[in-house]
Amino acid sequence: MLSPTIEKNDAKNKTKRVLYVDDMRELREVAHLALTSVGHHVECVADGADAFDMIMTHSGAYDIVISDHHMAGLNGIGLVIKLREIGYPGKIAIVSSELNREVAEEYHELGVKRILYKPVELSDLRALVLED
């Protein structure tokens, strides 16, 4: 747990706690580097089930979950549904190489405000984390 002083400084500096979910190791590494280099705290996992376990284990630990859509096991939609079932209060965003209209609409109905399409520009990823 962060000290109150660090938490105040993080809020002032807009430092966010990010959980990045993608089955491609290289993309996790790039996202981690891109976001930590500007001061965010980032944890990465390879699938939705691991992400859900992390959130259940560390309740309130993340300001935003950024998840790929296409993953084996618990995919992006499945993860978002589970997060909504437990009342996850943070922001959720999706990154994907492609989504059909019906899937994109389902994400929006689940309260996902942002979908970024791969390849994602690092500046777009950083901006996404800071959006309210």
N, C-alpha and C positions, 0 to 999 in steps of 0.2 A: 504494500500500500504506500502511496506517495504521501509525503509530509504535507501539512496544510500550506506551507510556504511554497513548495514546489507546485501544488495544485493551483494556487493563486497565480503564480508566474506562468504556468501552462495556459490558463484561461486568458491571461492578458496577451500572451504571445500566440494564441490560437493553436497551441499544440493539441493534437487529437490522438486518441487511442484507437488504432485501426486493427481490425482483423481482416486479413486478405486471404481469400479462399480460391485456389486454382489448382487443377491437377497437373499443370505443367510447371515443373521445378524452375525452369528458366524465367518464366513470367513472374513467379513468386519472388525470385531473387531480384529481378529488375524493379518490381513494385516496392520491395523492401528498401532497396537502395534509394530509389527516387523519393520515397516518403521520409525515410529516416534522415536523409541528407538535408532536409528542411526542418528537422526537429520533431517530427511525429514519432510516436511510439507504435511500432508495428510488429504484429505477430502474424505468421503465415502458416496455413495448413493446406493439405492436399485435397480434402473433400468435405462435403457438407456435414457428414456425420462427425468428423473431428471438430469442425467449427461449432456445431451444436453442443458437443461435449465441453468445449472450452467455455462457451457462454454459460452453460449450466454450472460449471465448476467455478467460474469467476464472474458471478452475477454483477453487472454494473461496470465491468472492466473495459468495455469498448464503447466508443462514441459512434462508430460506424463499422458496418460489415460490408465489405466489397466482395462479391462472389461471382465466379464464372457461372454460366448457365449449364454448359455441357460438361458433366462429370459423371464418372461411374458411381454407382451406389446412390447416395443422397445428392441429387443434382440441385441446381439453384432454386428452382420452384419448390422442391421439397423442403429445402432449408428455410426459405422465406415462410412457408406455411407453418413449419414448426416454431419459428421465431415469433410469428403472430399469435400462435396458440399459447405461448408462455408470456405474452405481453412484452416482448423485447422493446424497450423504449428508444433505442438508438436509431440512427438512419441506416437504411439498407440501400445499396446500389448493386447493379448487375453489370458485368462485362461479358460480352459474347461476340463470337465471330459472325453469328447470324441468328436471328429469331424471326419466326413467322409472326404475323399480325396478331393471331389469337394468343400466342404465348406472351407477347409484349403487353397485350391488354390484360391478361391474367396478372402479370406483375403489377401493373398500374392499379388494378382492383385490390391487390394485396398491400397497397400503400407504398410501393417502390416508386420513388419520384424520378430516379435517374437510371438510364440504361446507356452505357457506353459501348460502342462497337469497336472490336479489335480490327486492326492494331490501334491501341490507345496511345495517344500522345502523352508523354510524361507530364507536360504542363496541364493537360486536361485532368489527369489523375490527381495531381496536386490541388487543382482548383476544386474538384469534386469533394475532396476531403474537407475543404474549408467552407463549402456551401452550407447555408442554414436550412 
